[in-house]
Amino acid sequence: MSSFVDKARIHLHAGKGGDGAVAFHREKYIAAGGPDGGDGGRGGSVVFIPDDNMTTLMDFQYKRKYTAADGANGQGKRCAGKDGADLQVRVPRGTLIRDTESGSIMHDMSDGKPFVAAKGGRGGWGNMHFATPTRQVPRFAKPGLPGEIRDVTLELKLLADVGLIGFPNVGKSTLLSVVSKAHPKIANYHFTTLYPNLGVVYVDEGSSFVMADIPGIIEGASEGAGLGHDFLRHVERCRLLIHVVDVSGSEGRDPVEDFTIINRELRAYQPDLADRLQIVAANKCDIITDGGEALGKLRRYVEGLGFPFLELSAATHQGTAELIRLCAEKLSALPPIAPFEADYVEPEPILETPEDVRIEKTEDGLWLLEGEWLKRVAASVNFSDYESRMFFDRCLRKAGIYARLEEMGIQDGETVCIYDLMFDFRY
């Protein structure tokens, strides 16, 4: 398996909020101290952190599920539960975080700021909040809310100032190894480079830039042909492109046609890429076989389009120093690439109401009730306490659940089942 991974899908699960506590103040010489159950703690969130020491999403190939800690339950003496710890997930700078279902961008990690992708649930209220003049001994509390659950897709777009583009086997990897301390695999066959390589190019004291060797792009790459289509996304981050073209004639290719095809693929993938500033590097000038005819043809064509043109031989270091200086000069005048704008819209939460409660009568005469609204109400009730059960009964009656049962023909004494709770219906 390649050590370079630039796309991964993971599952995020934020922590549940802690439940509120049911407790009463008990202290010597203090009668009827009253309810003092504390609130539950907030659930932990899942937070993405940009890490400049990471250059791949390889870690996410082995771990796909990320779960933050739950909040602690509340306690007596009005003690709130401890908040759950946030889970920090480190990703390379330049990673796009997308919502898997919609494909929308949630955040671009190139801005260097942490991003909360899944928020932890709020803690529930303790019974100290539910005391009233008529209900002085509340024996129920609110449960904590669940944390957000979502699937996200991580998409790495390398942050490099300069990108090397061109057909396979034109000398891009050799050029990168010569002008930086990078050690890409170099061999005399197509698609030697299977994943992008990064190198830091030192121009002068206090002056440097990052160069990326993008795997060879071929005709049809924007539609999925070859290997380059997997890495065209990395060109998007480059402020300046070096278009390396083989002018030796050793493979019988037409340099002008190669140059035109690559730019056509860039434009097909993203229209503004072909308009990005390019320096055309005519490589392998040391082994020209046609007397320089192809070189002259490419020079006239490129300069006619207004692109800077340099002759070089990466293998013999000819012209590489001039190329570095020209890159530094052009970069000094270029603005940074703007981060991708987030276009994700948080869907409106679907909150069920009493009208959404589903009622069904089974063949053996059992009345089944289910729904998220019922779950929320039942979770806050202590069914071992008479007053709490009466509170639940009033909630159902006030919400019109009993009226719906009567309209559907329920008889006195028939059994009602609400999840784990069963009771006999009484008018």
C-alpha positions in Angstrom: 0.0 0.0 0.0 1.3 3.5 -0.9 2.3 5.7 2.1 0.6 8.6 0.5 -3.2 8.9 1.0 -5.0 12.0 0.1 -8.7 11.0 0.6 -10.4 9.3 3.5 -13.9 8.9 4.9 -14.4 8.8 8.7 -17.2 8.6 11.2 -17.5 11.2 14.0 -19.5 10.8 17.2 -19.5 13.6 19.7 -20.0 12.8 23.4 -23.4 12.7 25.0 -24.2 15.2 27.7 -24.4 13.9 31.3 -27.7 13.3 32.9 -29.0 15.6 35.6 -29.1 14.2 39.1 -32.1 13.5 41.4 -30.8 14.3 44.9 -32.0 16.0 48.1 -30.2 18.1 50.6 -29.6 16.2 53.8 -27.8 17.8 56.7 -28.1 17.6 60.4 -30.5 20.1 62.0 -31.8 21.1 58.6 -35.2 19.6 57.9 -36.6 19.4 54.3 -33.5 20.7 52.7 -35.1 20.4 49.3 -33.8 19.2 45.9 -30.1 19.8 45.1 -29.4 17.5 42.2 -26.7 19.0 39.9 -26.6 19.3 36.1 -24.8 16.9 33.8 -21.6 17.9 32.1 -21.3 18.8 28.4 -20.3 16.0 26.0 -16.9 16.3 24.3 -16.8 17.6 20.7 -14.7 16.3 17.8 -12.2 19.0 16.8 -9.9 19.0 13.8 -6.4 20.5 14.3 -4.1 21.5 11.4 -0.6 19.8 11.8 2.3 21.1 9.6 4.2 17.9 10.3 1.7 15.7 8.5 1.7 15.4 4.7 -0.7 12.5 4.2 -4.0 11.1 5.4 -2.5 7.6 5.9 -3.5 7.5 9.6 -7.2 7.5 8.6 -6.8 4.3 6.6 -6.5 2.3 9.8 -8.8 4.2 12.1 -12.2 5.3 10.8 -14.3 6.0 13.9 -13.6 8.9 16.2 -15.7 9.2 19.4 -15.4 12.0 22.0 -15.9 11.4 25.7 -19.4 11.7 27.3 -20.1 14.3 30.0 -20.3 13.0 33.6 -23.7 12.9 35.3 -24.6 15.5 37.9 -24.3 14.8 41.6 -25.9 15.9 44.9 -25.1 19.1 46.7 -25.7 20.9 43.4 -22.5 19.6 41.9 -22.4 19.7 38.2 -20.9 16.8 36.3 -17.5 17.1 34.6 -17.5 18.1 30.9 -16.4 15.4 28.5 -12.9 15.9 27.0 -12.9 17.1 23.4 -11.3 14.7 20.9 -8.6 16.4 18.8 -8.0 14.9 15.4 -4.9 16.1 13.6 -4.9 16.5 9.9 -2.4 18.0 7.4 -2.7 21.7 6.7 -4.6 22.1 3.5 -7.2 19.3 4.2 -10.7 20.0 3.1 -13.4 18.6 5.4 -16.6 17.7 3.5 -20.0 16.4 4.6 -20.1 13.0 3.1 -23.8 12.9 2.4 -24.0 16.3 0.6 -20.4 16.7 -0.6 -20.4 20.3 0.6 -17.3 21.8 2.1 -17.5 22.3 5.9 -14.1 23.8 6.4 -10.7 24.3 4.7 -7.9 23.5 7.2 -5.4 25.7 5.3 -6.4 28.7 7.5 -4.6 27.1 10.4 -7.6 27.4 12.8 -9.2 24.5 14.8 -12.6 23.4 13.5 -15.4 21.8 15.5 -16.9 19.2 13.2 -19.2 17.5 15.7 -20.5 19.3 18.8 -21.0 17.5 22.1 -24.5 17.3 23.6 -25.7 19.6 26.4 -25.9 18.2 29.9 -29.3 17.6 31.5 -30.7 19.7 34.3 -30.8 18.3 37.8 -33.9 18.2 39.9 -33.0 21.5 41.6 -34.4 23.3 38.6 -37.9 21.7 38.8 -38.9 22.7 42.3 -42.1 24.8 42.4 -44.4 25.9 45.2 -46.7 23.0 44.3 -44.0 20.5 43.4 -41.5 20.8 46.2 -40.0 17.3 45.9 -39.4 16.7 42.2 -38.0 13.2 41.8 -37.0 13.6 38.2 -34.3 15.3 36.1 -33.5 16.0 32.5 -31.3 13.5 30.6 -28.3 14.8 28.7 -28.7 15.4 24.9 -26.8 13.2 22.5 -23.8 14.5 20.6 -23.7 15.1 16.9 -23.1 12.1 14.7 -21.8 12.6 11.1 -19.7 11.1 8.4 -17.1 13.4 6.8 -14.7 13.0 3.9 -11.2 14.3 4.2 -9.6 15.5 1.0 -6.0 16.7 1.1 -4.9 19.4 -1.3 -1.2 19.9 -0.8 0.0 23.3 0.1 2.9 24.1 -2.3 4.0 27.4 -3.8 5.2 25.8 -7.0 3.8 22.7 -8.8 5.7 20.7 -11.4 3.3 19.6 -14.2 3.8 17.7 -17.4 3.6 14.3 -19.1 5.1 11.2 -17.4 8.8 10.7 -17.8 9.7 14.3 -18.7 12.0 14.8 -15.8 9.9 16.4 -13.1 11.2 14.2 -10.3 14.8 14.7 -11.4 14.3 18.5 -11.3 12.8 18.3 -7.8 15.7 16.2 -6.5 18.2 18.7 -8.0 16.7 21.9 -6.6 15.7 20.6 -3.2 16.6 17.9 -0.7 13.7 15.7 -1.7 14.4 12.1 -2.8 11.7 11.0 -5.1 11.9 7.7 -7.0 13.6 8.3 -10.4 13.6 5.8 -13.2 13.4 5.8 -17.0 9.8 4.6 -17.4 6.4 6.2 -17.3 4.5 6.7 -14.1 7.6 6.3 -11.9 6.0 8.9 -9.6 2.8 7.4 -8.1 2.1 10.1 -5.5 3.1 13.8 -5.1 6.5 14.6 -3.6 7.2 17.8 -1.7 10.6 19.6 -1.4 11.7 22.9 0.1 13.8 25.0 -2.3 16.2 27.3 -0.6 16.8 30.5 -2.7 18.9 32.6 -0.4 19.2 33.3 3.3 15.7 33.7 4.6 14.1 33.0 1.3 12.6 29.6 0.3 9.5 28.1 -1.2 7.8 24.6 -1.4 7.8 22.7 -4.7 5.5 19.8 -5.4 6.1 17.1 -8.1 2.7 16.2 -9.3 2.4 12.7 -10.9 2.3 12.7 -14.7 -0.9 13.9 -16.3 -2.0 12.4 -19.6 -4.7 13.2 -22.1 -8.1 12.4 -20.5 -6.8 12.8 -17.0 -9.6 15.2 -16.1 -12.0 12.4 -17.0 -10.2 9.7 -15.0 -7.5 8.5 -17.4 -4.0 7.5 -16.1 -2.7 8.4 -12.6 -2.7 12.1 -12.8 -6.5 12.4 -12.4 -6.1 11.4 -8.7 -3.7 14.3 -8.1 -5.0 17.1 -10.2 -6.6 18.5 -7.0 -3.1 19.2 -5.6 -2.4 21.7 -8.5 -5.2 23.9 -7.2 -3.1 25.0 -4.2 0.0 26.0 -6.3 0.5 29.7 -6.9 2.9 29.1 -9.7 3.2 26.2 -12.2 6.4 24.9 -13.9 5.4 23.2 -17.1 8.1 20.7 -17.8 8.3 19.6 -21.5 10.6 17.0 -23.0 12.3 18.6 -26.0 14.9 15.8 -26.6 12.9 14.0 -29.2 13.9 10.7 -27.7 10.3 9.4 -27.5 9.2 10.9 -30.8 6.7 13.3 -29.1 5.7 16.8 -30.3 6.5 19.2 -27.4 3.9 21.8 -28.6 1.2 19.1 -28.7 2.2 17.9 -25.2 2.0 21.5 -23.9 -1.4 22.0 -25.4 -2.8 18.7 -24.1 -1.8 19.4 -20.5 -3.3 22.8 -20.5 -6.5 21.5 -22.0 -6.7 18.9 -19.1 -6.1 21.6 -16.5 -8.9 23.8 -18.0 -11.3 20.8 -18.2 -10.6 20.0 -14.5 -10.9 23.6 -13.3 -11.1 26.5 -15.8 -8.9 29.0 -13.9 -6.0 26.5 -13.6 -5.0 26.9 -17.2 -4.9 30.7 -16.6 -2.5 30.4 -13.6 1.0 31.7 -14.2 3.3 29.1 -15.8 7.0 28.9 -16.5 7.7 26.6 -19.3 10.8 24.5 -18.8 12.2 22.8 -21.9 14.0 19.9 -20.3 16.5 17.3 -21.6 18.3 19.9 -23.7 21.5 17.9 -23.3 20.3 15.0 -25.3 18.5 16.7 -28.2 18.4 14.4 -31.2 16.7 16.6 -33.9 19.2 19.5 -34.0 16.9 21.7 -31.8 14.0 21.8 -34.3 11.4 20.8 -31.6 13.0 23.2 -29.1 12.7 26.1 -31.5 9.2 25.3 -32.4 8.1 25.1 -28.7 9.9 28.4 -27.9 8.1 30.3 -30.6 4.8 28.9 -29.6 5.1 29.5 -25.9 6.6 33.0 -26.1 3.8 33.8 -28.6 1.4 33.0 -25.7 3.3 35.2 -23.3 4.7 32.5 -21.0 8.3 32.7 -19.6 10.5 30.1 -21.3 13.7 28.5 -20.1 16.0 25.8 -21.5 17.4 23.4 -19.0 18.7 19.9 -18.3 17.8 18.7 -14.8 20.2 15.8 -15.1 23.2 18.0 -15.6 21.9 20.9 -13.6 22.0 23.2 -16.6 19.6 26.1 -16.2 18.2 25.0 -12.8 19.7 28.0 -10.9 18.1 30.4 -13.3 14.8 28.6 -12.9 14.9 28.9 -9.1 15.7 32.6 -9.2 12.8 33.2 -11.7 10.4 31.3 -9.5 11.4 33.3 -6.4 10.9 36.5 -8.5 7.5 35.6 -9.7 6.3 34.3 -6.3 7.2 37.6 -4.6 4.6 39.3 -6.7 1.8 36.6 -6.5 -0.9 36.7 -3.9 -1.5 33.6 -1.7 -4.1 31.1 -2.9 -7.4 31.9 -1.2 -8.9 29.1 1.0 -11.9 27.3 -0.2 -15.2 28.8 0.9 -17.4 26.6 3.1 -20.7 26.0 1.4 -22.2 23.5 3.9 -25.6 24.4 5.3 -26.5 22.7 8.6 -29.9 20.9 8.0 -32.7 22.1 10.2 -33.2 19.7 13.1 -36.4 17.7 12.9 -38.1 17.9 16.2 -41.0 15.6 16.6 -44.1 16.9 18.3 -46.9 15.0 20.1 -48.7 14.9 16.7 -45.9 12.8 15.4 -46.3 10.0 18.0 -47.3 6.8 16.3 -50.1 4.7 17.7 -50.9 1.1 16.7 -53.1 -1.6 18.1 -51.8 -5.2 17.8 -53.8 -8.3 17.2 -53.7 -9.3 20.8 -55.2 -5.9 21.9 -52.0 -4.1 23.0 -51.7 -0.4 22.2 -48.2 0.5 21.0 -47.0 4.1 21.2 -43.6 5.2 19.8 -41.8 8.4 18.7 -38.9 10.7 19.6 -41.2 13.1 21.5 -42.2 10.2 23.8 -38.6 9.2 24.3 -37.6 12.7 25.4 -40.5 12.9 27.9 -40.1 9.4 29.3 -36.3 9.9 29.7 -36.9 12.7 32.3 -39.3 10.7 34.4 -38.6 8.6 37.5 -41.3 5.9 37.2 -40.6 4.5 40.7 -41.9 7.8 42.1 -45.6 8.4 42.3 -45.4 12.2 41.8 -43.1 11.7 38.8 -45.6 9.2 37.2 -48.4 11.7 37.7 -46.2 14.3 35.9 -45.8 12.0 33.0 -49.6 11.2 32.9 -50.3 15.0 32.8 -47.9 15.4 30.0 -49.6 12.8 27.9 -53.0 14.1 28.7 -52.1 17.7 27.9 -50.4 16.7 24.7 -53.6 15.1 23.5 -52.2 11.5 23.4 -55.1 10.2 25.6 -57.6 12.0 23.4 -56.2 10.3 20.3 -56.3 6.9 22.0 -60.0 7.5 22.9 -60.8 8.5 19.3 -59.2 5.2 18.1 -61.4 3.2 20.4 -59.3 2.3 23.4 -61.3 0.7 26.2 -60.9 1.2 29.9 -58.4 -1.3 31.3 -56.6 -2.1 28.0 -52.8 -2.1 28.1 -50.7 0.7 26.7 -47.0 0.0 25.9 -44.5 2.9 25.6 -41.2 1.2 24.9 -40.2 -0.5 28.3 -43.2 1.1 30.1 -46.6 -0.7 30.2 -49.7 0.4 32.1 -53.5 0.0 32.0 -55.5 2.8 30.5 -58.0 4.6 32.7 -60.5 7.2 31.7 
